[in-house]
Amino acid sequence: MSKTISYGRQTIDRTDVEAVTEVLISDYLTQGPLVKAFEKVLCEYTGSRYAVCCSSGTSALHLACLAAGIKDGDFVITSPITFVASANSILYTGGKPLFVDIDPDTMNMDIERLEETIKVSSRVRAIVPVHFAGLPCDMERIYRIAVERDIVVIEDACHALGAMWRGEDDRWYKVGASSHSHMTVFSFHPVKAITTGEGGAVTTNDRGLYERLKTLRDHGIIREPDRFIHMDSSIEPPPWYYEMQELGFNYRLTDLQCALGISQMRRIDEFVKRREEIACLYRELLSEYPFIKTPEVDENNYRSAWHLYPVRIDFDGLGIDKGSWFRAIAERGIRLQVHYIPVHLQPYYRKRFGYTWGDFPEAERHYLEEVSLPIYPLLTDDDVKTIVKEVVTTLTCASARLSV
Ligand SMILES: *Cc1c(COP(=O)(O)O)cnc(C)c1O
């Protein structure tokens, strides 16, 4: 193969380049009119009342945890099968992540286990469900469990811009509408559904949370005169005046990045549709090979955004060393990825909280078997066919127990 295919990549066209170039020669590079414009686009697309864009998905998660009021000693539940940022953001606020093992069929947090964990722990302040690979969690159940106990729900939807699910009322809900959560977090890293380079956003329907998110994104600074503390409201404040009322951050997204975001959002439906087609083609082509387990989506009730195409292969059972096989297929131009090393097994988490192998068996089995096949809009049908052929050939070569 002549080109290298990686597990994910951005889709940039001329209109994106022009949109960014236009900003570059305009008056504002950072906090101009496009920040609000991008937030408006995100609201229109997700159906959420408010959106706050910020410098990355990670900073968006951090802001959401802060706005949720998570503080020292609070427990926050999340999945061990996620990017470290989901759990790290909890740590930034002084909270302690509690992991709930996954359901191997959906690869999302197991809701039965979530209920058990909540019952034994009284200090759970928030839940951060992760829509793994773009498949939404059962938000109706999660939200019900949470609301009963006054627990905040922050959806980590970094994989799931464009995903939907059908409610018990038969309506389709979009991820990001925050219809069954308090806040939803997105990432615009280049491998995600749309990109702004680095970038992220929080959507919410709660005015109070929206104000908190905006203030914390901007150093904790307030610029609206009616919210000033140290000014007599009957006197007009001087033009330069602003107040820092709490310790915030510079987590802002720039106009340059928002221009790219707005331009990308024009094609979001196209992007998701193409990812869906690729997932379909993979399923069809891989159905002949029972040793590769493809992800199953209950299409009557869920529409995945297909951020990843996670397959499971029983490497141990087949007598294949996963690492060697990974290197062999990379040499043939296909760079796969594994999502994820369970967060609780990261050295930092083991050392700090004493986690070890065996703590979350489904997540660990997932880690040993999971491989993410390339999926992104620019991948052609021929690319997909080549990938399947290479995966099957290299697996067969590596295993004494397989023959074509
Ligand atoms: C990408 C990602 C993040 C972090 O987003 P960044 O924009 O890279 O900071 C958080 N959670 C999940 C599940 C992600 O995939």
The ligand as an ORCA input file, in Angstrom:
! r2SCAN-3c Opt
* xyz 0 1
  C     -11.086     13.484     23.001
  C     -11.706     13.159     24.285
  C     -11.622     13.999     25.406
  C     -10.731     15.192     25.476
  O     -10.859     16.061     24.438
  P      -9.644     17.025     24.031
  O     -10.329     17.977     23.091
  O      -8.619     16.184     23.364
  O      -9.149     17.687     25.251
  C     -12.331     13.640     26.543
  N     -13.078     12.527     26.597
  C     -13.155     11.691     25.552
  C     -14.014     10.466     25.669
  C     -12.465     11.970     24.375
  O     -12.528     11.117     23.358
*
